């Protein structure tokens, strides 16, 4: 199986965008792609360990995702790492601005990554942005 | 001794059934067959794609009373 790279930048705090990002990351990772996820802007706060904040729905679809028992985006990101060896990095700038440390983020989140390194990683494959 | 394991992933949506299947595949032995049940047609289309891409063996796939059954054999 040919190995390919998928880089996913996630900046939205909307449920629909986070869901789609998690679907691309998890399905990509379990299908043999090297997946790198970069979390920044409004997306990062949901990955704080003790956060109980729910991502708000942007529209009708977001409300339906919850009503119809679609898999939770956080669970899918976790499965991307567990089943597909995806790497999920918090943006180092966002970590600084939010004032969180790596050990305050979900256990499947790796160490903070700078934009330069992400862009270098992203230059070799598909890039998705949510 | 290989066996067929039932994975009930009814009433969730793509990619939930695929992820449940993969979780069970990780624990299965080579040669085992897994039968996944899904009520989500997207997954019924997507799971065979995944089986084909990753290189396991598709045994059979059928719909019965609104539930899709996909049987896969773990080959590696």
N, CA and C atoms of all chains as a GROMACS GRO file, in nm:
protein
  618
    1UNK      N    1   0.085  -0.120   0.000
    1UNK     CA    2   0.000   0.000   0.000
    1UNK      C    3   0.088   0.125   0.000
    2UNK      N    4   0.061   0.214  -0.091
    2UNK     CA    5   0.140   0.338  -0.098
    2UNK      C    6   0.109   0.426   0.023
    3UNK      N    7   0.215   0.480   0.081
    3UNK     CA    8   0.194   0.569   0.194
    3UNK      C    9   0.183   0.712   0.141
    4UNK      N   10   0.085   0.784   0.192
    4UNK     CA   11   0.076   0.924   0.153
    4UNK      C   12   0.050   1.008   0.277
    5UNK      N   13   0.062   1.137   0.260
    5UNK     CA   14   0.053   1.226   0.376
    5UNK      C   15  -0.071   1.313   0.366
    6UNK      N   16  -0.136   1.331   0.481
    6UNK     CA   17  -0.251   1.419   0.490
    6UNK      C   18  -0.225   1.515   0.606
    7UNK      N   19  -0.229   1.644   0.577
    7UNK     CA   20  -0.212   1.744   0.683
    7UNK      C   21  -0.344   1.817   0.700
    8UNK      N   22  -0.391   1.823   0.824
    8UNK     CA   23  -0.521   1.882   0.853
    8UNK      C   24  -0.503   1.999   0.949
    9UNK      N   25  -0.535   2.119   0.903
    9UNK     CA   26  -0.530   2.235   0.992
    9UNK      C   27  -0.671   2.263   1.041
   10UNK      N   28  -0.688   2.271   1.173
   10UNK     CA   29  -0.821   2.292   1.230
   10UNK      C   30  -0.820   2.423   1.309
   11UNK      N   31  -0.901   2.517   1.266
   11UNK     CA   32  -0.907   2.646   1.336
   11UNK      C   33  -1.047   2.680   1.385
   12UNK      N   34  -1.148   2.611   1.332
   12UNK     CA   35  -1.286   2.645   1.366
   12UNK      C   36  -1.326   2.587   1.501
   13UNK      N   37  -1.414   2.656   1.570
   13UNK     CA   38  -1.471   2.605   1.695
   13UNK      C   39  -1.612   2.555   1.675
   14UNK      N   40  -1.656   2.543   1.550
   14UNK     CA   41  -1.791   2.492   1.522
   14UNK      C   42  -1.793   2.340   1.516
   15UNK      N   43  -1.902   2.285   1.565
   15UNK     CA   44  -1.914   2.139   1.571
   15UNK      C   45  -1.902   2.074   1.434
   16UNK      N   46  -1.965   2.135   1.333
   16UNK     CA   47  -1.963   2.072   1.200
   16UNK      C   48  -1.820   2.064   1.146
   17UNK      N   49  -1.744   2.173   1.164
   17UNK     CA   50  -1.608   2.177   1.111
   17UNK      C   51  -1.519   2.079   1.188
   18UNK      N   52  -1.535   2.076   1.319
   18UNK     CA   53  -1.455   1.985   1.401
   18UNK      C   54  -1.488   1.839   1.366
   19UNK      N   55  -1.615   1.814   1.340
   19UNK     CA   56  -1.659   1.678   1.304
   19UNK      C   57  -1.595   1.635   1.172
   20UNK      N   58  -1.600   1.724   1.072
   20UNK     CA   59  -1.545   1.688   0.940
   20UNK      C   60  -1.394   1.670   0.949
   21UNK      N   61  -1.328   1.756   1.026
   21UNK     CA   62  -1.183   1.743   1.045
   21UNK      C   63  -1.150   1.609   1.110
   22UNK      N   64  -1.229   1.571   1.210
   22UNK     CA   65  -1.205   1.444   1.280
   22UNK      C   66  -1.230   1.325   1.189
   23UNK      N   67  -1.330   1.339   1.100
   23UNK     CA   68  -1.359   1.230   1.005
   23UNK      C   69  -1.245   1.213   0.906
   24UNK      N   70  -1.194   1.323   0.852
   24UNK     CA   71  -1.083   1.315   0.756
   24UNK      C   72  -0.960   1.257   0.825
   25UNK      N   73  -0.932   1.305   0.946
   25UNK     CA   74  -0.812   1.258   1.018
   25UNK      C   75  -0.822   1.109   1.052
   26UNK      N   76  -0.939   1.066   1.102
   26UNK     CA   77  -0.949   0.927   1.148
   26UNK      C   78  -0.955   0.831   1.030
   27UNK      N   79  -1.038   0.862   0.930
   27UNK     CA   80  -1.049   0.770   0.816
   27UNK      C   81  -0.918   0.767   0.738
   28UNK      N   82  -0.855   0.884   0.722
   28UNK     CA   83  -0.725   0.891   0.654
   28UNK      C   84  -0.622   0.806   0.727
   29UNK      N   85  -0.617   0.822   0.859
   29UNK     CA   86  -0.514   0.753   0.937
   29UNK      C   87  -0.533   0.601   0.935
   30UNK      N   88  -0.659   0.555   0.944
   30UNK     CA   89  -0.679   0.410   0.946
   30UNK      C   90  -0.670   0.349   0.806
   31UNK      N   91  -0.661   0.435   0.704
   31UNK     CA   92  -0.649   0.383   0.568
   31UNK      C   93  -0.505   0.389   0.518
   32UNK      N   94  -0.413   0.410   0.608
   32UNK     CA   95  -0.271   0.399   0.572
   32UNK      C   96  -0.200   0.530   0.543
   33UNK      N   97  -0.267   0.644   0.557
   33UNK     CA   98  -0.200   0.772   0.534
   33UNK      C   99  -0.130   0.817   0.662
   34UNK      N  100  -0.021   0.891   0.644
   34UNK     CA  101   0.044   0.957   0.759
   34UNK      C  102  -0.031   1.088   0.783
   35UNK      N  103  -0.102   1.094   0.894
   35UNK     CA  104  -0.188   1.209   0.920
   35UNK      C  105  -0.129   1.298   1.028
   36UNK      N  106  -0.120   1.427   0.997
   36UNK     CA  107  -0.078   1.527   1.094
   36UNK      C  108  -0.192   1.627   1.111
   37UNK      N  109  -0.233   1.651   1.235
   37UNK     CA  110  -0.339   1.749   1.262
   37UNK      C  111  -0.277   1.864   1.340
   38UNK      N  112  -0.312   1.986   1.301
   38UNK     CA  113  -0.259   2.106   1.364
   38UNK      C  114  -0.377   2.185   1.419
   39UNK      N  115  -0.381   2.199   1.553
   39UNK     CA  116  -0.496   2.264   1.617
   39UNK      C  117  -0.462   2.407   1.654
   40UNK      N  118  -0.542   2.500   1.606
   40UNK     CA  119  -0.516   2.639   1.643
   40UNK      C  120  -0.647   2.717   1.657
   41UNK      N  121  -0.633   2.844   1.684
   41UNK     CA  122  -0.746   2.938   1.699
   41UNK      C  123  -0.860   2.879   1.785
   42UNK      N  124  -0.982   2.886   1.738
   42UNK     CA  125  -1.096   2.848   1.824
   42UNK      C  126  -1.110   2.697   1.846
   43UNK      N  127  -1.031   2.618   1.774
   43UNK     CA  128  -1.043   2.473   1.789
   43UNK      C  129  -0.973   2.423   1.915
   44UNK      N  130  -0.866   2.490   1.956
   44UNK     CA  131  -0.778   2.433   2.059
   44UNK      C  132  -0.846   2.414   2.194
   45UNK      N  133  -0.930   2.508   2.234
   45UNK     CA  134  -0.984   2.503   2.371
   45UNK      C  135  -1.062   2.374   2.402
   46UNK      N  136  -1.117   2.312   2.299
   46UNK     CA  137  -1.193   2.189   2.322
   46UNK      C  138  -1.103   2.071   2.359
   47UNK      N  139  -0.972   2.087   2.334
   47UNK     CA  140  -0.878   1.978   2.360
   47UNK      C  141  -0.812   1.990   2.497
   48UNK      N  142  -0.857   2.089   2.576
   48UNK     CA  143  -0.810   2.099   2.714
   48UNK      C  144  -0.876   1.986   2.793
   49UNK      N  145  -0.794   1.915   2.871
   49UNK     CA  146  -0.837   1.791   2.938
   49UNK      C  147  -0.968   1.804   3.015
   50UNK      N  148  -0.977   1.904   3.096
   50UNK     CA  149  -1.093   1.913   3.184
   50UNK      C  150  -1.207   1.996   3.126
   51UNK      N  151  -1.193   2.032   2.999
   51UNK     CA  152  -1.295   2.118   2.939
   51UNK      C  153  -1.426   2.042   2.922
   52UNK      N  154  -1.533   2.101   2.967
   52UNK     CA  155  -1.663   2.038   2.946
   52UNK      C  156  -1.741   2.118   2.843
   53UNK      N  157  -1.672   2.214   2.784
   53UNK     CA  158  -1.738   2.301   2.687
   53UNK      C  159  -1.772   2.222   2.561
   54UNK      N  160  -1.893   2.241   2.512
   54UNK     CA  161  -1.933   2.172   2.389
   54UNK      C  162  -1.921   2.266   2.270
   55UNK      N  163  -1.876   2.211   2.158
   55UNK     CA  164  -1.864   2.294   2.038
   55UNK      C  165  -2.003   2.329   1.988
   56UNK      N  166  -2.032   2.457   1.970
   56UNK     CA  167  -2.165   2.496   1.926
   56UNK      C  168  -2.192   2.457   1.780
   57UNK      N  169  -2.314   2.421   1.752
   57UNK     CA  170  -2.353   2.390   1.614
   57UNK      C  171  -2.361   2.520   1.534
   58UNK      N  172  -2.315   2.514   1.411
   58UNK     CA  173  -2.320   2.631   1.323
   58UNK      C  174  -2.456   2.638   1.255
   59UNK      N  175  -2.514   2.523   1.230
   59UNK     CA  176  -2.642   2.517   1.160
   59UNK      C  177  -2.717   2.391   1.194
   60UNK      N  178  -2.814   2.361   1.109
   60UNK     CA  179  -2.904   2.248   1.135
   60UNK      C  180  -2.829   2.115   1.145
   61UNK      N  181  -2.730   2.100   1.058
   61UNK     CA  182  -2.656   1.974   1.054
   61UNK      C  183  -2.585   1.947   1.187
   62UNK      N  184  -2.533   2.052   1.246
   62UNK     CA  185  -2.462   2.036   1.372
   62UNK      C  186  -2.554   1.986   1.482
   63UNK      N  187  -2.677   2.035   1.483
   63UNK     CA  188  -2.774   1.990   1.582
   63UNK      C  189  -2.811   1.843   1.555
   64UNK      N  190  -2.826   1.810   1.426
   64UNK     CA  191  -2.862   1.673   1.389
   64UNK      C  192  -2.753   1.572   1.426
   65UNK      N  193  -2.627   1.616   1.415
   65UNK     CA  194  -2.516   1.526   1.448
   65UNK      C  195  -2.532   1.472   1.588
   66UNK      N  196  -2.574   1.559   1.678
   66UNK     CA  197  -2.590   1.519   1.817
   66UNK      C  198  -2.716   1.434   1.834
   67UNK      N  199  -2.826   1.481   1.775
   67UNK     CA  200  -2.953   1.409   1.789
   67UNK      C  201  -2.944   1.266   1.736
   68UNK      N  202  -2.868   1.249   1.627
   68UNK     CA  203  -2.869   1.119   1.559
   68UNK      C  204  -2.756   1.028   1.603
   69UNK      N  205  -2.683   1.068   1.707
   69UNK     CA  206  -2.581   0.979   1.762
   69UNK      C  207  -2.464   0.954   1.666
   70UNK      N  208  -2.420   1.059   1.596
   70UNK     CA  209  -2.298   1.048   1.517
   70UNK      C  210  -2.182   1.038   1.615
   71UNK      N  211  -2.071   0.973   1.574
   71UNK     CA  212  -1.959   0.961   1.668
   71UNK      C  213  -1.908   1.099   1.709
   72UNK      N  214  -1.871   1.113   1.834
   72UNK     CA  215  -1.822   1.240   1.886
   72UNK      C  216  -1.686   1.274   1.822
   73UNK      N  217  -1.668   1.401   1.784
   73UNK     CA  218  -1.543   1.435   1.714
   73UNK      C  219  -1.419   1.406   1.800
   74UNK      N  220  -1.432   1.426   1.932
   74UNK     CA  221  -1.315   1.403   2.018
   74UNK      C  222  -1.276   1.256   2.018
   75UNK      N  223  -1.379   1.169   2.019
   75UNK     CA  224  -1.354   1.026   2.014
   75UNK      C  225  -1.286   0.988   1.882
   76UNK      N  226  -1.330   1.050   1.773
   76UNK     CA  227  -1.270   1.020   1.642
   76UNK      C  228  -1.124   1.064   1.635
   77UNK      N  229  -1.093   1.182   1.691
   77UNK     CA  230  -0.953   1.225   1.693
   77UNK      C  231  -0.869   1.125   1.775
   78UNK      N  232  -0.924   1.080   1.886
   78UNK     CA  233  -0.854   0.981   1.969
   78UNK      C  234  -0.830   0.851   1.892
   79UNK      N  235  -0.931   0.809   1.815
   79UNK     CA  236  -0.917   0.686   1.737
   79UNK      C  237  -0.818   0.703   1.622
   80UNK      N  238  -0.811   0.826   1.568
   80UNK     CA  239  -0.712   0.854   1.463
   80UNK      C  240  -0.572   0.824   1.515
   81UNK      N  241  -0.548   0.861   1.640
   81UNK     CA  242  -0.416   0.839   1.702
   81UNK      C  243  -0.401   0.692   1.740
   82UNK      N  244  -0.504   0.637   1.805
   82UNK     CA  245  -0.493   0.502   1.858
   82UNK      C  246  -0.488   0.395   1.747
   83UNK      N  247  -0.576   0.409   1.648
   83UNK     CA  248  -0.585   0.306   1.544
   83UNK      C  249  -0.498   0.336   1.422
   84UNK      N  250  -0.468   0.464   1.400
   84UNK     CA  251  -0.400   0.499   1.274
   84UNK      C  252  -0.270   0.574   1.292
   85UNK      N  253  -0.223   0.585   1.418
   85UNK     CA  254  -0.097   0.655   1.445
   85UNK      C  255  -0.093   0.798   1.392
   86UNK      N  256  -0.207   0.865   1.391
   86UNK     CA  257  -0.206   1.008   1.354
   86UNK      C  258  -0.132   1.085   1.462
   87UNK      N  259  -0.077   1.199   1.421
   87UNK     CA  260  -0.014   1.289   1.518
   87UNK      C  261  -0.100   1.415   1.525
   88UNK      N  262  -0.136   1.452   1.648
   88UNK     CA  263  -0.219   1.570   1.667
   88UNK      C  264  -0.138   1.672   1.747
   89UNK      N  265  -0.107   1.784   1.681
   89UNK     CA  266  -0.022   1.884   1.746
   89UNK      C  267  -0.102   2.010   1.776
   90UNK      N  268  -0.085   2.066   1.896
   90UNK     CA  269  -0.141   2.198   1.920
   90UNK      C  270  -0.045   2.302   1.863
   91UNK      N  271  -0.098   2.406   1.805
   91UNK     CA  272  -0.018   2.517   1.752
   91UNK      C  273   0.052   2.586   1.870
   92UNK      N  274   0.182   2.607   1.860
   92UNK     CA  275   0.256   2.662   1.975
   92UNK      C  276   0.209   2.803   2.008
   93UNK      N  277   0.171   2.878   1.907
   93UNK     CA  278   0.119   3.013   1.934
   93UNK      C  279  -0.012   3.007   2.012
   94UNK      N  280  -0.102   2.917   1.970
   94UNK     CA  281  -0.233   2.907   2.035
   94UNK      C  282  -0.220   2.859   2.180
   95UNK      N  283  -0.123   2.769   2.203
   95UNK     CA  284  -0.096   2.718   2.337
   95UNK      C  285  -0.053   2.834   2.427
   96UNK      N  286   0.037   2.919   2.374
   96UNK     CA  287   0.086   3.034   2.451
   96UNK      C  288  -0.027   3.132   2.480
   97UNK      N  289  -0.106   3.162   2.380
   97UNK     CA  290  -0.213   3.262   2.398
   97UNK      C  291  -0.319   3.211   2.495
   98UNK      N  292  -0.352   3.082   2.482
   98UNK     CA  293  -0.454   3.024   2.570
   98UNK      C  294  -0.397   3.000   2.711
   99UNK      N  295  -0.265   2.996   2.721
   99UNK     CA  296  -0.200   2.976   2.850
   99UNK      C  297  -0.215   2.836   2.904
  100UNK      N  298  -0.208   2.734   2.815
  100UNK     CA  299  -0.217   2.595   2.861
  100UNK      C  300  -0.084   2.523   2.838
  101UNK      N  301  -0.060   2.422   2.921
  101UNK     CA  302   0.060   2.339   2.904
  101UNK      C  303   0.018   2.209   2.838
  102UNK      N  304   0.119   2.139   2.783
  102UNK     CA  305   0.087   2.014   2.711
  102UNK      C  306   0.015   1.914   2.802
  103UNK      N  307   0.055   1.908   2.929
  103UNK     CA  308  -0.009   1.809   3.017
  103UNK      C  309  -0.151   1.849   3.058
  104UNK      N  310  -0.192   1.968   3.018
  104UNK     CA  311  -0.331   2.008   3.043
  104UNK      C  312  -0.420   1.977   2.923
  105UNK      N  313  -0.358   1.926   2.817
  105UNK     CA  314  -0.435   1.890   2.697
  105UNK      C  315  -0.464   1.739   2.700
  106UNK      N  316  -0.560   1.697   2.620
  106UNK     CA  317  -0.598   1.554   2.612
  106UNK      C  318  -0.472   1.469   2.589
  107UNK      N  319  -0.476   1.347   2.641
  107UNK     CA  320  -0.355   1.265   2.640
  107UNK      C  321  -0.307   1.228   2.500
  108UNK      N  322  -0.398   1.229   2.402
  108UNK     CA  323  -0.354   1.191   2.266
  108UNK      C  324  -0.294   1.309   2.189
  109UNK      N  325  -0.290   1.427   2.251
  109UNK     CA  326  -0.232   1.544   2.183
  109UNK      C  327  -0.081   1.547   2.210
  110UNK      N  328  -0.002   1.564   2.102
  110UNK     CA  329   0.144   1.566   2.114
  110UNK      C  330   0.193   1.704   2.160
  111UNK      N  331   0.324   1.721   2.159
  111UNK     CA  332   0.383   1.846   2.204
  111UNK      C  333   0.353   1.959   2.105
  112UNK      N  334   0.355   2.085   2.152
  112UNK     CA  335   0.324   2.197   2.063
  112UNK      C  336   0.417   2.202   1.941
  113UNK      N  337   0.358   2.241   1.831
  113UNK     CA  338   0.432   2.246   1.704
  113UNK      C  339   0.421   2.387   1.646
  114UNK      N  340   0.531   2.437   1.592
  114UNK     CA  341   0.529   2.569   1.529
  114UNK      C  342   0.476   2.561   1.387
  115UNK      N  343   0.435   2.675   1.339
  115UNK     CA  344   0.379   2.682   1.204
  115UNK      C  345   0.482   2.645   1.097
  116UNK      N  346   0.606   2.683   1.121
  116UNK     CA  347   0.711   2.653   1.022
  116UNK      C  348   0.722   2.502   1.002
  117UNK      N  349   0.722   2.429   1.114
  117UNK     CA  350   0.734   2.283   1.104
  117UNK      C  351   0.609   2.222   1.040
  118UNK      N  352   0.492   2.275   1.075
  118UNK     CA  353   0.369   2.222   1.014
  118UNK      C  354   0.368   2.246   0.864
  119UNK      N  355   0.407   2.367   0.823
  119UNK     CA  356   0.407   2.398   0.680
  119UNK      C  357   0.507   2.311   0.605
  120UNK      N  358   0.618   2.283   0.668
  120UNK     CA  359   0.717   2.198   0.604
  120UNK      C  360   0.661   2.056   0.589
  121UNK      N  361   0.594   2.010   0.692
  121UNK     CA  362   0.530   1.879   0.689
  121UNK      C  363   0.420   1.874   0.582
  122UNK      N  364   0.344   1.984   0.573
  122UNK     CA  365   0.229   1.990   0.483
  122UNK      C  366   0.269   2.001   0.337
  123UNK      N  367   0.395   2.036   0.312
  123UNK     CA  368   0.436   2.058   0.172
  123UNK      C  369   0.444   1.927   0.094
  124UNK      N  370   0.436   1.814   0.165
  124UNK     CA  371   0.458   1.686   0.096
  124UNK      C  372   0.332   1.607   0.066
  125UNK      N  373   0.214   1.664   0.094
  125UNK     CA  374   0.094   1.583   0.069
  125UNK      C  375  -0.031   1.668   0.058
  126UNK      N  376  -0.144   1.603   0.084
  126UNK     CA  377  -0.272   1.674   0.081
  126UNK      C  378  -0.285   1.765   0.203
  127UNK      N  379  -0.343   1.882   0.182
  127UNK     CA  380  -0.366   1.972   0.295
  127UNK      C  381  -0.515   2.004   0.301
  128UNK      N  382  -0.570   1.988   0.422
  128UNK     CA  383  -0.712   2.018   0.444
  128UNK      C  384  -0.723   2.122   0.554
  129UNK      N  385  -0.821   2.208   0.539
  129UNK     CA  386  -0.841   2.309   0.642
  129UNK      C  387  -0.987   2.315   0.685
  130UNK      N  388  -1.008   2.314   0.815
  130UNK     CA  389  -1.144   2.321   0.868
  130UNK      C  390  -1.153   2.431   0.972
  131UNK      N  391  -0.756  -2.181   1.538
  131UNK     CA  392  -0.899  -2.198   1.507
  131UNK      C  393  -0.960  -2.062   1.481
  132UNK      N  394  -1.007  -2.039   1.360
  132UNK     CA  395  -1.066  -1.908   1.332
  132UNK      C  396  -1.215  -1.910   1.363
  133UNK      N  397  -1.266  -1.793   1.392
  133UNK     CA  398  -1.408  -1.783   1.427
  133UNK      C  399  -1.464  -1.655   1.368
  134UNK      N  400  -1.597  -1.645   1.366
  134UNK     CA  401  -1.660  -1.522   1.316
  134UNK      C  402  -1.714  -1.444   1.434
  135UNK      N  403  -1.669  -1.319   1.442
  135UNK     CA  404  -1.711  -1.235   1.554
  135UNK      C  405  -1.811  -1.129   1.504
  136UNK      N  406  -1.917  -1.110   1.578
  136UNK     CA  407  -2.020  -1.013   1.541
  136UNK      C  408  -1.987  -0.877   1.602
  137UNK      N  409  -1.988  -0.773   1.518
  137UNK     CA  410  -1.964  -0.637   1.567
  137UNK      C  411  -2.090  -0.555   1.541
  138UNK      N  412  -2.162  -0.526   1.647
  138UNK     CA  413  -2.290  -0.455   1.631
  138UNK      C  414  -2.267  -0.304   1.636
  139UNK      N  415  -2.276  -0.240   1.518
  139UNK     CA  416  -2.255  -0.094   1.512
  139UNK      C  417  -2.381  -0.028   1.458
  140UNK      N  418  -2.496  -0.084   1.491
  140UNK     CA  419  -2.622  -0.026   1.444
  140UNK      C  420  -2.646   0.109   1.515
  141UNK      N  421  -2.722   0.193   1.449
  141UNK     CA  422  -2.766   0.320   1.506
  141UNK      C  423  -2.656   0.421   1.535
  142UNK      N  424  -2.545   0.412   1.463
  142UNK     CA  425  -2.450   0.522   1.464
  142UNK      C  426  -2.419   0.555   1.317
  143UNK      N  427  -2.339   0.658   1.297
  143UNK     CA  428  -2.316   0.705   1.160
  143UNK      C  429  -2.168   0.700   1.125
  144UNK      N  430  -2.143   0.711   0.997
  144UNK     CA  431  -2.009   0.713   0.941
  144UNK      C  432  -1.925   0.819   1.013
  145UNK      N  433  -1.803   0.794   1.054
  145UNK     CA  434  -1.730   0.667   1.040
  145UNK      C  435  -1.736   0.579   1.164
  146UNK      N  436  -1.842   0.591   1.243
  146UNK     CA  437  -1.853   0.512   1.366
  146UNK      C  438  -1.840   0.362   1.343
  147UNK      N  439  -1.920   0.303   1.250
  147UNK     CA  440  -1.909   0.158   1.227
  147UNK      C  441  -1.769   0.115   1.181
  148UNK      N  442  -1.706   0.196   1.096
  148UNK     CA  443  -1.570   0.163   1.050
  148UNK      C  444  -1.474   0.161   1.168
  149UNK      N  445  -1.486   0.260   1.255
  149UNK     CA  446  -1.394   0.267   1.370
  149UNK      C  447  -1.418   0.149   1.465
  150UNK      N  448  -1.544   0.113   1.484
  150UNK     CA  449  -1.572  -0.004   1.570
  150UNK      C  450  -1.512  -0.131   1.511
  151UNK      N  451  -1.526  -0.143   1.378
  151UNK     CA  452  -1.468  -0.260   1.311
  151UNK      C  453  -1.316  -0.263   1.330
  152UNK      N  454  -1.252  -0.149   1.311
  152UNK     CA  455  -1.106  -0.144   1.321
  152UNK      C  456  -1.060  -0.178   1.463
  153UNK      N  457  -1.134  -0.126   1.562
  153UNK     CA  458  -1.102  -0.158   1.700
  153UNK      C  459  -1.106  -0.308   1.725
  154UNK      N  460  -1.206  -0.375   1.669
  154UNK     CA  461  -1.218  -0.520   1.686
  154UNK      C  462  -1.114  -0.595   1.602
  155UNK      N  463  -1.082  -0.540   1.484
  155UNK     CA  464  -0.982  -0.604   1.396
  155UNK      C  465  -0.847  -0.609   1.466
  156UNK      N  466  -0.816  -0.503   1.541
  156UNK     CA  467  -0.688  -0.496   1.611
  156UNK      C  468  -0.673  -0.613   1.708
  157UNK      N  469  -0.784  -0.652   1.767
  157UNK     CA  470  -0.778  -0.757   1.869
  157UNK      C  471  -0.795  -0.897   1.810
  158UNK      N  472  -0.836  -0.903   1.682
  158UNK     CA  473  -0.862  -1.034   1.620
  158UNK      C  474  -0.732  -1.100   1.576
  159UNK      N  475  -0.740  -1.229   1.553
  159UNK     CA  476  -0.625  -1.304   1.501
  159UNK      C  477  -0.633  -1.308   1.348
  160UNK      N  478  -0.520  -1.324   1.283
  160UNK     CA  479  -0.519  -1.341   1.138
  160UNK      C  480  -0.599  -1.466   1.103
  161UNK      N  481  -0.687  -1.452   1.005
  161UNK     CA  482  -0.773  -1.564   0.967
  161UNK      C  483  -0.912  -1.554   1.027
  162UNK      N  484  -0.928  -1.472   1.131
  162UNK     CA  485  -1.061  -1.453   1.190
  162UNK      C  486  -1.152  -1.378   1.094
  163UNK      N  487  -1.281  -1.408   1.101
  163UNK     CA  488  -1.380  -1.331   1.025
  163UNK      C  489  -1.460  -1.244   1.121
  164UNK      N  490  -1.487  -1.121   1.078
  164UNK     CA  491  -1.570  -1.030   1.157
  164UNK      C  492  -1.690  -0.990   1.073
  165UNK      N  493  -1.807  -0.990   1.134
  165UNK     CA  494  -1.929  -0.950   1.065
  165UNK      C  495  -1.980  -0.823   1.132
  166UNK      N  496  -1.976  -0.713   1.056
  166UNK     CA  497  -2.019  -0.586   1.112
  166UNK      C  498  -2.162  -0.556   1.070
  167UNK      N  499  -2.243  -0.513   1.165
  167UNK     CA  500  -2.382  -0.476   1.138
  167UNK      C  501  -2.393  -0.323   1.141
  168UNK      N  502  -2.452  -0.266   1.035
  168UNK     CA  503  -2.465  -0.120   1.030
  168UNK      C  504  -2.602  -0.083   0.973
  169UNK      N  505  -2.661   0.021   1.030
  169UNK     CA  506  -2.787   0.072   0.975
  169UNK      C  507  -2.760   0.195   0.889
  170UNK      N  508  -2.633   0.230   0.874
  170UNK     CA  509  -2.594   0.351   0.802
  170UNK      C  510  -2.544   0.312   0.663
  171UNK      N  511  -2.614   0.358   0.560
  171UNK     CA  512  -2.577   0.314   0.424
  171UNK      C  513  -2.440   0.367   0.382
  172UNK      N  514  -2.406   0.487   0.432
  172UNK     CA  515  -2.274   0.543   0.401
  172UNK      C  516  -2.164   0.448   0.444
  173UNK      N  517  -2.181   0.391   0.562
  173UNK     CA  518  -2.081   0.297   0.613
  173UNK      C  519  -2.082   0.168   0.531
  174UNK      N  520  -2.200   0.127   0.488
  174UNK     CA  521  -2.209   0.004   0.408
  174UNK      C  522  -2.132   0.020   0.277
  175UNK      N  523  -2.125   0.144   0.227
  175UNK     CA  524  -2.046   0.169   0.106
  175UNK      C  525  -1.899   0.189   0.138
  176UNK      N  526  -1.872   0.252   0.250
  176UNK     CA  527  -1.735   0.294   0.282
  176UNK      C  528  -1.650   0.180   0.339
  177UNK      N  529  -1.711   0.091   0.416
  177UNK     CA  530  -1.633  -0.016   0.479
  177UNK      C  531  -1.568  -0.108   0.375
  178UNK      N  532  -1.643  -0.151   0.270
  178UNK     CA  533  -1.576  -0.232   0.166
  178UNK      C  534  -1.461  -0.157   0.098
  179UNK      N  535  -1.475  -0.025   0.081
  179UNK     CA  536  -1.365   0.055   0.026
  179UNK      C  537  -1.241   0.044   0.114
  180UNK      N  538  -1.266   0.054   0.244
  180UNK     CA  539  -1.154   0.046   0.340
  180UNK      C  540  -1.089  -0.093   0.335
  181UNK      N  541  -1.172  -0.197   0.333
  181UNK     CA  542  -1.121  -0.334   0.329
  181UNK      C  543  -1.031  -0.354   0.208
  182UNK      N  544  -1.078  -0.301   0.095
  182UNK     CA  545  -1.005  -0.312  -0.030
  182UNK      C  546  -0.874  -0.233  -0.025
  183UNK      N  547  -0.881  -0.113   0.031
  183UNK     CA  548  -0.763  -0.027   0.033
  183UNK      C  549  -0.654  -0.083   0.125
  184UNK      N  550  -0.698  -0.133   0.241
  184UNK     CA  551  -0.602  -0.179   0.340
  184UNK      C  552  -0.554  -0.321   0.309
  185UNK      N  553  -0.635  -0.396   0.233
  185UNK     CA  554  -0.590  -0.527   0.187
  185UNK      C  555  -0.636  -0.646   0.269
  186UNK      N  556  -0.747  -0.631   0.342
  186UNK     CA  557  -0.807  -0.749   0.404
  186UNK      C  558  -0.899  -0.815   0.301
  187UNK      N  559  -0.960  -0.928   0.339
  187UNK     CA  560  -1.041  -0.999   0.241
  187UNK      C  561  -1.190  -0.977   0.269
  188UNK      N  562  -1.258  -0.929   0.164
  188UNK     CA  563  -1.402  -0.909   0.173
  188UNK      C  564  -1.470  -1.044   0.152
  189UNK      N  565  -1.546  -1.089   0.248
  189UNK     CA  566  -1.608  -1.222   0.237
  189UNK      C  567  -1.747  -1.210   0.174
  190UNK      N  568  -1.833  -1.130   0.234
  190UNK     CA  569  -1.964  -1.105   0.175
  190UNK      C  570  -2.026  -0.980   0.235
  191UNK      N  571  -2.129  -0.931   0.165
  191UNK     CA  572  -2.198  -0.811   0.208
  191UNK      C  573  -2.343  -0.822   0.162
  192UNK      N  574  -2.436  -0.803   0.255
  192UNK     CA  575  -2.577  -0.813   0.217
  192UNK      C  576  -2.662  -0.728   0.310
  193UNK      N  577  -2.783  -0.693   0.264
  193UNK     CA  578  -2.875  -0.618   0.348
  193UNK      C  579  -2.992  -0.707   0.387
  194UNK      N  580  -3.028  -0.700   0.513
  194UNK     CA  581  -3.141  -0.778   0.561
  194UNK      C  582  -3.222  -0.692   0.657
  195UNK      N  583  -3.346  -0.666   0.624
  195UNK     CA  584  -3.436  -0.588   0.709
  195UNK      C  585  -3.376  -0.457   0.757
  196UNK      N  586  -3.317  -0.384   0.660
  196UNK     CA  587  -3.265  -0.250   0.693
  196UNK      C  588  -3.130  -0.249   0.763
  197UNK      N  589  -3.070  -0.366   0.777
  197UNK     CA  590  -2.937  -0.373   0.840
  197UNK      C  591  -2.838  -0.431   0.738
  198UNK      N  592  -2.727  -0.359   0.719
  198UNK     CA  593  -2.623  -0.410   0.631
  198UNK      C  594  -2.528  -0.498   0.710
  199UNK      N  595  -2.494  -0.612   0.652
  199UNK     CA  596  -2.399  -0.706   0.712
  199UNK      C  597  -2.277  -0.710   0.620
  200UNK      N  598  -2.162  -0.682   0.672
  200UNK     CA  599  -2.039  -0.689   0.594
  200UNK      C  600  -1.945  -0.784   0.666
  201UNK      N  601  -1.901  -0.885   0.593
  201UNK     CA  602  -1.814  -0.985   0.654
  201UNK      C  603  -1.674  -0.971   0.597
  202UNK      N  604  -1.576  -0.956   0.684
  202UNK     CA  605  -1.438  -0.935   0.642
  202UNK      C  606  -1.348  -1.037   0.712
  203UNK      N  607  -1.246  -1.082   0.640
  203UNK     CA  608  -1.149  -1.175   0.698
  203UNK      C  609  -1.018  -1.100   0.718
  204UNK      N  610  -0.966  -1.108   0.838
  204UNK     CA  611  -0.839  -1.042   0.869
  204UNK      C  612  -0.725  -1.120   0.804
  205UNK      N  613  -0.646  -1.054   0.718
  205UNK     CA  614  -0.543  -1.126   0.644
  205UNK      C  615  -0.402  -1.088   0.687
  206UNK      N  616  -0.391  -0.988   0.776
  206UNK     CA  617  -0.254  -0.950   0.818
  206UNK      C  618  -0.257  -0.879   0.951
   0.00000   0.00000   0.00000
